């Protein structure tokens, strides 16, 4: 009978730990999402992964679990950068982002990479004394 009671207590403890871990994971995901958004970046894969779990004693002497979660984000949609969220219990302590660009560059697309009417461009047919042989622009072309 005592073995069954100990088994039930162990199952209840594991269930409580699992529930607490899910709440901590959600807090870490929310912190990562808000931090990357505030930095003008995008959280990739919408997930965090547990990197470290250890007990710590806080200033008041209370024993808590410190969890460190890792995640990936992008500043330009191409590069994958790394970040970390540190939680004390279920409370975020610190969010660290790998160095990144503050604002992604904006690109302007120009047909042919240059102004087609620019006579000073040395590679243009007009600069070599030839008429411009490129077809005229139409409204239907991008």
ZAVEXVEX-357377 format. One record per atom (N, C-alpha, C, O): residue number from 1; x, y, z; atom name. Coordinates in Angstrom, 2 decimals. Atoms other than C-alpha are relative to their C-alpha. Layout:
# residues N
[NUM, [X, Y, Z], CA]
...
END
This chain:
# residues 142
[1, [0.81, -1.19, 0.00], N]
[1, [0.00, 0.00, 0.00], CA]
[1, [0.86, 1.27, 0.00], C]
[1, [0.52, 2.24, -0.68], O]
[2, [-0.87, -1.17, -0.02], N]
[2, [2.82, 2.44, 0.76], CA]
[2, [0.69, 0.20, -1.34], C]
[2, [0.98, 1.33, -1.73], O]
[3, [-0.63, -0.13, 1.32], N]
[3, [4.40, 1.67, -2.63], CA]
[3, [-0.94, 0.71, -0.97], C]
[3, [-0.50, 1.52, -1.79], O]
[4, [0.96, -0.65, 0.89], N]
[4, [1.19, 2.73, -4.40], CA]
[4, [-0.12, 1.49, 0.31], C]
[4, [-0.26, 2.31, -0.59], O]
[5, [0.10, -1.41, -0.40], N]
[5, [1.02, 5.95, -2.41], CA]
[5, [1.25, 0.76, -0.46], C]
[5, [1.14, 1.88, -0.97], O]
[6, [-1.23, -0.63, 0.48], N]
[6, [4.67, 6.74, -3.18], CA]
[6, [-0.01, 0.17, -1.52], C]
[6, [0.45, 1.18, -2.04], O]
[7, [0.10, -0.08, 1.46], N]
[7, [4.03, 5.99, -6.85], CA]
[7, [-0.93, 1.15, -0.41], C]
[7, [-0.61, 1.90, -1.33], O]
[8, [0.92, -1.09, 0.31], N]
[8, [1.04, 8.37, -6.90], CA]
[8, [0.60, 1.37, 0.32], C]
[8, [0.39, 2.32, -0.43], O]
[9, [-0.66, -1.27, -0.35], N]
[9, [3.05, 11.10, -5.15], CA]
[9, [1.06, 0.35, -1.05], C]
[9, [1.18, 1.50, -1.46], O]
[10, [-1.01, -0.23, 1.04], N]
[10, [5.87, 10.67, -7.68], CA]
[10, [-0.66, 0.43, -1.31], C]
[10, [-0.16, 1.34, -1.99], O]
[11, [0.73, -0.38, 1.22], N]
[11, [3.38, 10.85, -10.58], CA]
[11, [-0.54, 1.42, 0.11], C]
[11, [-0.48, 2.19, -0.85], O]
[12, [0.51, -1.35, -0.21], N]
[12, [1.80, 13.98, -9.09], CA]
[12, [1.13, 1.03, -0.09], C]
[12, [0.95, 2.11, -0.65], O]
[13, [-1.16, -0.89, 0.08], N]
[13, [5.26, 15.56, -8.70], CA]
[13, [0.48, 0.18, -1.42], C]
[13, [0.79, 1.30, -1.84], O]
[14, [-0.39, -0.10, 1.41], N]
[14, [6.19, 14.75, -12.28], CA]
[14, [-1.01, 0.81, -0.81], C]
[14, [-0.63, 1.59, -1.68], O]
[15, [1.04, -0.78, 0.68], N]
[15, [2.87, 16.15, -13.50], CA]
[15, [0.12, 1.48, 0.30], C]
[15, [-0.02, 2.32, -0.59], O]
[16, [-0.16, -1.40, -0.38], N]
[16, [3.40, 19.37, -11.54], CA]
[16, [1.24, 0.60, -0.67], C]
[16, [1.20, 1.74, -1.13], O]
[17, [-1.22, -0.47, 0.66], N]
[17, [6.96, 19.67, -12.92], CA]
[17, [-0.25, 0.22, -1.49], C]
[17, [0.18, 1.23, -2.04], O]
[18, [0.30, -0.13, 1.43], N]
[18, [5.71, 19.10, -16.49], CA]
[18, [-0.86, 1.24, -0.25], C]
[18, [-0.59, 2.00, -1.17], O]
[19, [0.88, -1.16, 0.15], N]
[19, [2.94, 21.71, -16.07], CA]
[19, [0.78, 1.30, 0.20], C]
[19, [0.60, 2.25, -0.56], O]
[20, [-0.82, -1.18, -0.26], N]
[20, [5.42, 24.23, -14.60], CA]
[20, [0.96, 0.24, -1.17], C]
[20, [1.20, 1.39, -1.54], O]
[21, [-0.91, -0.13, 1.14], N]
[21, [7.84, 23.54, -17.48], CA]
[21, [-0.71, 0.55, -1.23], C]
[21, [-0.13, 1.33, -1.99], O]
[22, [0.77, -0.52, 1.14], N]
[22, [5.11, 24.22, -20.06], CA]
[22, [-0.31, 1.49, 0.19], C]
[22, [-0.25, 2.26, -0.77], O]
[23, [0.23, -1.43, -0.26], N]
[23, [4.25, 27.54, -18.39], CA]
[23, [1.28, 0.80, -0.19], C]
[23, [1.24, 1.90, -0.74], O]
[24, [-1.28, -0.69, 0.18], N]
[24, [7.96, 28.49, -18.33], CA]
[24, [0.35, 0.11, -1.48], C]
[24, [0.85, 1.14, -1.93], O]
[25, [-0.28, -0.02, 1.44], N]
[25, [8.32, 27.56, -22.01], CA]
[25, [-0.85, 1.07, -0.69], C]
[25, [-0.34, 1.78, -1.56], O]
[26, [0.87, -1.03, 0.59], N]
[26, [5.33, 29.77, -22.91], CA]
[26, [0.49, 1.40, 0.37], C]
[26, [0.45, 2.31, -0.47], O]
[27, [-0.53, -1.29, -0.41], N]
[27, [6.83, 32.66, -20.90], CA]
[27, [1.27, 0.33, -0.80], C]
[27, [1.47, 1.48, -1.20], O]
[28, [-1.22, -0.21, 0.77], N]
[28, [10.17, 32.20, -22.70], CA]
[28, [-0.34, 0.33, -1.46], C]
[28, [0.27, 1.21, -2.06], O]
[29, [0.41, -0.25, 1.38], N]
[29, [8.46, 32.08, -26.11], CA]
[29, [-0.58, 1.40, -0.15], C]
[29, [-0.28, 2.10, -1.12], O]
[30, [0.58, -1.34, 0.04], N]
[30, [6.49, 35.24, -25.34], CA]
[30, [1.09, 1.07, 0.12], C]
[30, [1.06, 2.07, -0.60], O]
[31, [-1.11, -0.96, -0.16], N]
[31, [9.66, 37.06, -24.17], CA]
[31, [0.85, 0.07, -1.26], C]
[31, [1.24, 1.16, -1.68], O]
[32, [-0.79, 0.02, 1.23], N]
[32, [11.58, 35.96, -27.27], CA]
[32, [-0.74, 0.71, -1.12], C]
[32, [-0.14, 1.48, -1.88], O]
[33, [0.80, -0.63, 1.06], N]
[33, [8.75, 37.05, -29.56], CA]
[33, [-0.04, 1.52, 0.18], C]
[33, [0.17, 2.26, -0.79], O]
[34, [0.06, -1.44, -0.24], N]
[34, [8.38, 40.47, -27.93], CA]
[34, [1.35, 0.68, -0.20], C]
[34, [1.41, 1.79, -0.74], O]
[35, [-1.33, -0.59, 0.14], N]
[35, [12.15, 41.09, -27.86], CA]
[35, [0.44, 0.10, -1.45], C]
[35, [0.99, 1.12, -1.88], O]
[36, [-0.40, -0.05, 1.41], N]
[36, [12.74, 40.18, -31.48], CA]
[36, [-0.86, 1.00, -0.77], C]
[36, [-0.35, 1.70, -1.66], O]
[37, [0.87, -0.97, 0.66], N]
[37, [9.73, 42.24, -32.58], CA]
[37, [0.44, 1.42, 0.33], C]
[37, [0.45, 2.29, -0.55], O]
[38, [-0.45, -1.33, -0.41], N]
[38, [10.98, 45.25, -30.59], CA]
[38, [1.31, 0.39, -0.69], C]
[38, [1.57, 1.57, -0.91], O]
[39, [-1.27, -0.26, 0.69], N]
[39, [14.38, 44.91, -32.31], CA]
[39, [-0.17, 0.07, -1.51], C]
[39, [0.81, 0.27, -2.23], O]
[40, [0.22, -0.05, 1.44], N]
[40, [12.76, 44.87, -35.75], CA]
[40, [0.39, -1.29, -0.70], C]
[40, [0.70, -1.28, -1.89], O]
[41, [-0.40, 1.29, 0.54], N]
[41, [13.53, 41.19, -36.26], CA]
[41, [-1.18, -0.97, 0.01], C]
[41, [-2.28, -0.63, 0.47], O]
[42, [1.05, 1.02, 0.09], N]
[42, [11.55, 38.02, -36.84], CA]
[42, [0.45, -1.26, 0.73], C]
[42, [1.55, -1.77, 0.49], O]
[43, [-0.26, 1.26, -0.69], N]
[43, [11.41, 35.00, -34.52], CA]
[43, [-0.22, -1.14, -0.98], C]
[43, [-1.28, -1.23, -1.59], O]
[44, [0.11, 1.09, 0.96], N]
[44, [12.08, 31.91, -36.62], CA]
[44, [-0.56, -1.25, 0.66], C]
[44, [-0.27, -1.52, 1.83], O]
[45, [0.57, 1.28, -0.42], N]
[45, [10.18, 28.63, -36.25], CA]
[45, [-0.97, 0.12, 1.17], C]
[45, [-1.52, -0.90, 1.61], O]
[46, [0.93, -0.23, -1.12], N]
[46, [8.06, 30.17, -33.45], CA]
[46, [0.19, -1.00, 1.13], C]
[46, [-0.77, -1.56, 1.65], O]
[47, [-0.27, 0.97, -1.06], N]
[47, [9.78, 27.97, -30.89], CA]
[47, [1.26, 0.38, 0.77], C]
[47, [2.12, 1.11, 0.28], O]
[48, [-1.18, -0.11, -0.84], N]
[48, [12.30, 27.96, -28.06], CA]
[48, [0.36, -1.41, 0.46], C]
[48, [-0.50, -2.28, 0.56], O]
[49, [-0.41, 1.32, -0.48], N]
[49, [14.34, 25.01, -26.84], CA]
[49, [0.79, 0.15, 1.29], C]
[49, [1.60, 1.07, 1.44], O]
[50, [-0.66, -0.03, -1.30], N]
[50, [15.55, 24.28, -23.33], CA]
[50, [1.48, -0.35, -0.16], C]
[50, [1.82, -1.40, -0.70], O]
[51, [-1.43, 0.22, 0.09], N]
[51, [19.33, 24.60, -23.10], CA]
[51, [0.60, -0.34, 1.36], C]
[51, [1.60, -1.06, 1.43], O]
[52, [-0.56, 0.22, -1.33], N]
[52, [19.90, 24.54, -19.33], CA]
[52, [-1.12, 0.06, 1.04], C]
[52, [-2.06, 0.85, 0.92], O]
[53, [0.96, 0.04, -1.12], N]
[53, [17.95, 23.72, -16.17], CA]
[53, [0.80, -0.30, 1.26], C]
[53, [1.44, -1.34, 1.36], O]
[54, [-0.72, 0.24, -1.25], N]
[54, [19.41, 24.11, -12.68], CA]
[54, [-0.65, 0.76, 1.14], C]
[54, [-1.27, 1.80, 0.92], O]
[55, [0.57, -0.70, -1.15], N]
[55, [18.32, 25.07, -9.19], CA]
[55, [0.89, 1.17, 0.41], C]
[55, [2.12, 1.09, 0.34], O]
[56, [-0.73, -1.16, -0.51], N]
[56, [19.32, 28.49, -7.84], CA]
[56, [-0.70, 0.48, 1.27], C]
[56, [-1.86, 0.17, 1.51], O]
[57, [0.59, -0.61, -1.20], N]
[57, [18.77, 30.32, -4.58], CA]
[57, [-0.05, 1.50, -0.25], C]
[57, [0.98, 2.13, -0.51], O]
[58, [0.17, -1.42, 0.23], N]
[58, [17.36, 33.81, -4.98], CA]
[58, [0.43, 0.80, 1.21], C]
[58, [0.79, 0.23, 2.25], O]
[59, [-0.46, -0.88, -1.07], N]
[59, [18.22, 36.81, -2.82], CA]
[59, [-0.75, -0.23, 1.31], C]
[59, [-0.16, -0.16, 2.39], O]
[60, [0.80, 0.23, -1.21], N]
[60, [15.40, 36.09, -0.38], CA]
[60, [0.21, -1.38, 0.59], C]
[60, [-0.38, -1.71, 1.62], O]
[61, [-0.27, 1.34, -0.48], N]
[61, [16.71, 32.54, 0.07], CA]
[61, [-0.92, -1.05, -0.59], C]
[61, [-0.80, -2.24, -0.26], O]
[62, [0.94, 0.94, 0.60], N]
[62, [13.94, 30.96, -1.98], CA]
[62, [0.67, -0.81, -1.11], C]
[62, [1.41, -0.26, -1.92], O]
[63, [-0.57, 0.90, 1.01], N]
[63, [14.92, 27.97, -4.11], CA]
[63, [-0.90, -0.01, -1.23], C]
[63, [-2.10, -0.25, -1.13], O]
[64, [0.73, -0.02, 1.27], N]
[64, [13.89, 28.23, -7.79], CA]
[64, [0.80, -0.72, -1.06], C]
[64, [1.98, -1.03, -0.88], O]
[65, [-0.68, 0.58, 1.15], N]
[65, [14.70, 26.67, -11.12], CA]
[65, [0.36, 1.10, -0.98], C]
[65, [-0.49, 1.92, -1.33], O]
[66, [-0.42, -0.93, 1.05], N]
[66, [16.73, 28.71, -13.60], CA]
[66, [0.03, -0.79, -1.30], C]
[66, [0.72, -1.80, -1.43], O]
[67, [0.06, 0.63, 1.32], N]
[67, [15.93, 27.78, -17.18], CA]
[67, [0.57, 0.96, -1.02], C]
[67, [0.28, 2.16, -1.00], O]
[68, [-0.50, -0.78, 1.12], N]
[68, [17.80, 28.99, -20.23], CA]
[68, [-0.52, -0.64, -1.27], C]
[68, [-0.28, -1.82, -1.54], O]
[69, [0.57, 0.46, 1.27], N]
[69, [15.99, 28.68, -23.55], CA]
[69, [0.75, 0.69, -1.14], C]
[69, [1.12, 1.86, -1.03], O]
[70, [-0.62, -0.54, 1.21], N]
[70, [17.57, 29.19, -26.97], CA]
[70, [-1.03, 0.10, -1.10], C]
[70, [-1.99, -0.67, -1.15], O]
[71, [0.89, -0.16, 1.15], N]
[71, [15.87, 30.41, -30.11], CA]
[71, [0.80, 0.61, -1.15], C]
[71, [1.93, 1.06, -0.96], O]
[72, [-0.62, -0.61, 1.18], N]
[72, [16.70, 31.64, -33.61], CA]
[72, [-0.89, 1.10, -0.52], C]
[72, [-2.12, 1.00, -0.46], O]
[73, [0.73, -1.11, 0.57], N]
[73, [15.71, 34.90, -35.23], CA]
[73, [0.75, 0.50, -1.23], C]
[73, [1.89, 0.10, -1.47], O]
[74, [-0.61, -0.54, 1.21], N]
[74, [16.42, 36.79, -38.43], CA]
[74, [-0.22, 1.50, -0.05], C]
[74, [-1.28, 2.00, 0.31], O]
[75, [0.13, -1.45, 0.14], N]
[75, [17.10, 40.45, -39.07], CA]
[75, [-0.30, 0.41, -1.43], C]
[75, [-0.78, 1.52, -1.67], O]
[76, [0.22, -0.36, 1.40], N]
[76, [16.86, 40.33, -42.87], CA]
[76, [-0.76, -1.07, -0.78], C]
[76, [-0.92, -0.96, -1.99], O]
[77, [0.73, 1.06, 0.67], N]
[77, [14.90, 37.16, -43.64], CA]
[77, [0.89, -1.07, -0.60], C]
[77, [0.38, -2.08, -1.10], O]
[78, [-0.93, 0.96, 0.58], N]
[78, [18.02, 35.33, -44.80], CA]
[78, [0.91, -0.65, 1.05], C]
[78, [1.11, -1.86, 1.05], O]
[79, [-0.95, 0.51, -1.01], N]
[79, [20.41, 34.98, -41.85], CA]
[79, [-0.74, -0.55, 1.21], C]
[79, [-1.78, -0.03, 1.61], O]
[80, [0.53, 0.58, -1.24], N]
[80, [19.68, 32.78, -38.82], CA]
[80, [0.96, 0.40, 1.13], C]
[80, [2.12, -0.01, 1.15], O]
[81, [-0.78, -0.45, -1.14], N]
[81, [20.92, 34.42, -35.63], CA]
[81, [-0.55, -0.66, 1.26], C]
[81, [-1.68, -1.13, 1.29], O]
[82, [0.38, 0.70, -1.22], N]
[82, [20.81, 33.02, -32.10], CA]
[82, [-0.32, 0.98, 1.12], C]
[82, [0.22, 2.09, 1.20], O]
[83, [0.37, -0.78, -1.17], N]
[83, [19.21, 34.34, -28.94], CA]
[83, [-0.24, -0.92, 1.18], C]
[83, [-0.39, -2.13, 1.03], O]
[84, [0.23, 0.77, -1.23], N]
[84, [18.72, 33.26, -25.32], CA]
[84, [-0.96, 0.75, 0.90], C]
[84, [-0.93, 1.98, 0.98], O]
[85, [0.89, -0.55, -1.03], N]
[85, [16.02, 33.81, -22.72], CA]
[85, [0.33, -0.73, 1.29], C]
[85, [0.34, -1.96, 1.32], O]
[86, [-0.27, 0.58, -1.31], N]
[86, [16.89, 33.25, -19.06], CA]
[86, [-1.19, 0.26, 0.90], C]
[86, [-1.63, 1.41, 1.05], O]
[87, [1.14, -0.10, -0.90], N]
[87, [14.03, 32.55, -16.65], CA]
[87, [0.41, -0.42, 1.40], C]
[87, [1.19, -1.36, 1.58], O]
[88, [-0.12, 0.41, -1.39], N]
[88, [14.05, 32.43, -12.88], CA]
[88, [-1.40, -0.38, 0.46], C]
[88, [-2.24, 0.49, 0.66], O]
[89, [1.37, 0.48, -0.20], N]
[89, [11.04, 30.29, -12.06], CA]
[89, [-0.72, 0.14, -1.33], C]
[89, [-0.31, -0.45, -2.33], O]
[90, [0.70, -0.29, 1.25], N]
[90, [8.55, 31.50, -14.66], CA]
[90, [0.12, 1.47, -0.38], C]
[90, [-0.60, 1.95, -1.25], O]
[91, [-0.18, -1.42, 0.23], N]
[91, [9.78, 35.10, -14.62], CA]
[91, [1.24, 0.25, -0.86], C]
[91, [2.33, -0.20, -0.51], O]
[92, [-1.18, -0.29, 0.85], N]
[92, [12.03, 36.34, -17.45], CA]
[92, [0.98, 0.92, 0.72], C]
[92, [0.60, 1.95, 1.27], O]
[93, [-1.06, -0.83, -0.58], N]
[93, [15.34, 37.69, -16.17], CA]
[93, [0.73, 0.79, -1.06], C]
[93, [1.00, 1.98, -0.88], O]
[94, [-0.84, -0.64, 1.01], N]
[94, [17.23, 38.44, -19.36], CA]
[94, [-0.28, -0.62, -1.36], C]
[94, [-0.54, -1.82, -1.47], O]
[95, [0.09, 0.47, 1.39], N]
[95, [16.91, 38.19, -23.14], CA]
[95, [1.24, 0.52, -0.71], C]
[95, [1.54, 1.71, -0.68], O]
[96, [-1.21, -0.37, 0.72], N]
[96, [20.09, 38.17, -25.21], CA]
[96, [-0.19, -0.32, -1.48], C]
[96, [-0.63, -1.41, -1.84], O]
[97, [0.06, 0.17, 1.45], N]
[97, [20.17, 38.66, -28.99], CA]
[97, [1.39, 0.14, -0.57], C]
[97, [2.14, 1.04, -0.19], O]
[98, [-1.27, -0.09, 0.71], N]
[98, [23.18, 38.01, -31.19], CA]
[98, [0.05, 1.34, -0.74], C]
[98, [-0.99, 1.83, -1.18], O]
[99, [-0.07, -1.28, 0.72], N]
[99, [24.48, 41.24, -32.80], CA]
[99, [-0.65, -0.11, -1.38], C]
[99, [-0.44, -1.08, -2.12], O]
[100, [0.74, 0.00, 1.25], N]
[100, [22.30, 42.15, -35.75], CA]
[100, [-0.18, 1.43, -0.50], C]
[100, [0.13, 2.39, 0.21], O]
[101, [0.30, -1.32, 0.56], N]
[101, [21.31, 45.01, -38.02], CA]
[101, [-1.24, 0.56, 0.68], C]
[101, [-2.18, -0.18, 0.98], O]
[102, [1.16, -0.62, -0.62], N]
[102, [18.92, 47.48, -36.48], CA]
[102, [-1.18, 0.05, -0.96], C]
[102, [-2.29, -0.33, -0.60], O]
[103, [1.05, -0.06, 1.00], N]
[103, [16.91, 48.04, -39.65], CA]
[103, [0.49, -0.72, -1.24], C]
[103, [1.60, -0.45, -1.70], O]
[104, [-0.42, 0.65, 1.23], N]
[104, [17.03, 45.77, -42.68], CA]
[104, [0.09, 1.02, -1.13], C]
[104, [-0.68, 1.97, -1.16], O]
[105, [-0.13, -0.97, 1.09], N]
[105, [18.18, 47.56, -45.83], CA]
[105, [-1.21, -0.04, -0.92], C]
[105, [-1.85, -1.08, -1.09], O]
[106, [1.06, -0.06, 1.00], N]
[106, [15.61, 48.72, -48.34], CA]
[106, [0.65, 0.03, -1.37], C]
[106, [1.66, 0.70, -1.56], O]
[107, [-0.57, 0.11, 1.34], N]
[107, [16.27, 47.93, -51.96], CA]
[107, [-0.93, 0.66, -1.00], C]
[107, [-2.15, 0.51, -0.93], O]
[108, [0.75, -0.60, 1.09], N]
[108, [15.18, 49.92, -54.99], CA]
[108, [0.40, -0.72, -1.27], C]
[108, [1.58, -0.78, -1.60], O]
[109, [-0.29, 0.72, 1.23], N]
[109, [14.90, 47.94, -58.20], CA]
[109, [-0.12, 0.98, -1.15], C]
[109, [-1.15, 1.63, -1.34], O]
[110, [-0.02, -0.85, 1.19], N]
[110, [15.88, 49.86, -61.31], CA]
[110, [0.19, -0.91, -1.19], C]
[110, [1.07, -1.78, -1.17], O]
[111, [-0.08, 0.86, 1.18], N]
[111, [15.36, 48.27, -64.71], CA]
[111, [1.39, 0.09, -0.60], C]
[111, [1.86, 1.17, -0.96], O]
[112, [-1.34, 0.05, 0.57], N]
[112, [18.75, 47.17, -66.00], CA]
[112, [1.09, 0.42, 0.95], C]
[112, [2.26, 0.39, 0.58], O]
[113, [-1.01, -0.38, -0.98], N]
[113, [20.51, 48.37, -62.86], CA]
[113, [0.52, 1.40, -0.19], C]
[113, [1.41, 1.81, 0.55], O]
[114, [-0.44, -1.37, 0.24], N]
[114, [20.96, 51.91, -64.28], CA]
[114, [-1.12, 0.75, -0.71], C]
[114, [-2.08, 0.15, -1.20], O]
[115, [0.98, -0.82, 0.71], N]
[115, [19.00, 54.76, -65.76], CA]
[115, [0.27, -0.17, -1.50], C]
[115, [1.37, 0.14, -1.97], O]
[116, [-0.19, 0.30, 1.42], N]
[116, [18.48, 53.83, -69.42], CA]
[116, [0.22, 1.25, -0.84], C]
[116, [0.75, 1.16, -1.94], O]
[117, [-0.16, -1.23, 0.76], N]
[117, [18.45, 57.46, -70.53], CA]
[117, [1.27, 0.75, 0.37], C]
[117, [1.50, 1.85, -0.12], O]
[118, [-1.22, -0.66, -0.47], N]
[118, [21.77, 58.29, -68.83], CA]
[118, [1.05, -0.07, -1.09], C]
[118, [1.57, -1.15, -1.37], O]
[119, [-0.98, -0.05, 1.08], N]
[119, [24.13, 59.40, -71.62], CA]
[119, [1.43, -0.11, 0.52], C]
[119, [2.34, -0.45, -0.24], O]
[120, [-1.36, 0.01, -0.53], N]
[120, [27.14, 59.55, -69.27], CA]
[120, [0.49, -1.40, 0.35], C]
[120, [1.67, -1.58, 0.64], O]
[121, [-0.41, 1.36, -0.32], N]
[121, [27.17, 55.82, -68.63], CA]
[121, [0.86, -0.53, -1.14], C]
[121, [0.40, -0.59, -2.28], O]
[122, [-0.96, 0.32, 1.05], N]
[122, [30.22, 54.61, -70.54], CA]
[122, [-0.32, -1.29, -0.74], C]
[122, [0.18, -1.49, -1.85], O]
[123, [0.32, 1.25, 0.69], N]
[123, [28.78, 51.21, -71.41], CA]
[123, [-1.27, 0.07, -0.82], C]
[123, [-1.64, -0.90, -1.48], O]
[124, [1.26, -0.09, 0.73], N]
[124, [25.58, 52.52, -72.94], CA]
[124, [0.27, 0.19, -1.49], C]
[124, [1.28, 0.79, -1.86], O]
[125, [-0.19, -0.19, 1.44], N]
[125, [25.15, 52.39, -76.73], CA]
[125, [0.01, 1.47, -0.38], C]
[125, [0.71, 1.84, -1.33], O]
[126, [0.04, -1.42, 0.34], N]
[126, [24.36, 56.13, -76.75], CA]
[126, [1.35, 0.65, 0.26], C]
[126, [1.73, 1.58, -0.46], O]
[127, [-1.31, -0.56, -0.29], N]
[127, [27.76, 56.89, -75.19], CA]
[127, [1.01, -0.39, -1.07], C]
[127, [1.99, 0.32, -1.28], O]
[128, [-0.91, 0.46, 1.06], N]
[128, [29.44, 54.92, -78.00], CA]
[128, [-0.45, 0.50, -1.38], C]
[128, [0.07, 0.03, -2.39], O]
[129, [0.45, -0.55, 1.27], N]
[129, [27.59, 56.89, -80.70], CA]
[129, [-1.08, -0.83, -0.67], C]
[129, [-1.47, -0.52, -1.80], O]
[130, [1.05, 0.84, 0.57], N]
[130, [24.97, 54.19, -81.29], CA]
[130, [-1.33, 0.36, 0.65], C]
[130, [-1.36, 0.75, 1.81], O]
[131, [1.29, -0.24, -0.64], N]
[131, [21.25, 54.65, -80.74], CA]
[131, [-0.29, -1.09, 1.02], C]
[131, [0.22, -2.21, 0.92], O]
[132, [0.38, 0.95, -1.05], N]
[132, [19.76, 52.95, -77.69], CA]
[132, [-0.78, -1.14, -0.62], C]
[132, [-1.85, -0.92, -1.18], O]
[133, [0.62, 1.14, 0.64], N]
[133, [18.89, 49.43, -78.86], CA]
[133, [-0.95, -0.76, 0.92], C]
[133, [-1.50, -1.78, 0.51], O]
[134, [0.92, 0.69, -0.91], N]
[134, [16.83, 48.45, -75.81], CA]
[134, [-1.43, 0.31, -0.39], C]
[134, [-1.72, 1.42, -0.83], O]
[135, [1.40, -0.26, 0.35], N]
[135, [13.09, 48.06, -76.40], CA]
[135, [-0.59, 1.04, 0.94], C]
[135, [-0.16, 1.16, 2.08], O]
[136, [0.62, -1.01, -0.88], N]
[136, [10.89, 50.87, -75.05], CA]
[136, [-0.74, -0.68, 1.14], C]
[136, [-1.18, -1.82, 1.02], O]
[137, [0.74, 0.52, -1.16], N]
[137, [9.27, 50.37, -71.67], CA]
[137, [-1.46, -0.06, -0.32], C]
[137, [-2.00, 0.84, -0.96], O]
[138, [1.45, 0.12, 0.17], N]
[138, [5.70, 49.12, -71.72], CA]
[138, [-0.63, -0.05, 1.38], C]
[138, [0.03, -0.38, 2.36], O]
[139, [0.70, 0.00, -1.28], N]
[139, [3.09, 49.40, -68.99], CA]
[139, [-0.21, -1.39, 0.55], C]
[139, [-0.37, -1.56, 1.76], O]
[140, [0.26, 1.37, -0.46], N]
[140, [2.64, 45.62, -68.85], CA]
[140, [1.23, -0.67, 0.58], C]
[140, [1.10, -1.68, 1.27], O]
[141, [-1.21, 0.66, -0.53], N]
[141, [6.28, 44.80, -68.00], CA]
[141, [0.23, 0.44, 1.43], C]
[141, [-0.13, 1.56, 1.80], O]
[142, [-0.20, -0.33, -1.43], N]
[142, [7.31, 44.70, -64.32], CA]
[142, [1.04, 1.05, 0.22], C]
[142, [1.31, 1.43, 1.36], O]
END
